[in-house]
Amino acid sequence: MSVPVPSEVSWGWIYLPPVVFVITAGAVCAWIVTRVLNRYGLSRFFWHPPLAMLGLTALMSALIGLFVMAP
C-alpha cells in the first residue's frame, strides 16, 4: 500500500510543491553534517568546503526525496 504524494501543499494562501520541503530538509541535514565535520576538523580534507556543502545538500535532498517522498 503506497501513500499518495501530494501535488501541492497549501500553506495559508500559498501553494508550494513538495520538493520545496524536501530541499529545505536536505539543506538542514547537510548543515548539521557540515557543523559536525567542522567541529571535529574533518572539513580540512575537502578542497572547497562550500562546494562540499552544496554537494551534501544535493545528496541529502535526493535521499530524503527517495525515501520520504517516494511515489
Secondary structure, 3 states (H helix, E strand, C coil): CCCCCCCCEEECCEEECHHHHHHHHHHHHHHHHHHHHHHCCHHHHCCCHHHHHHHHHHHHHHHHHHHCCCC
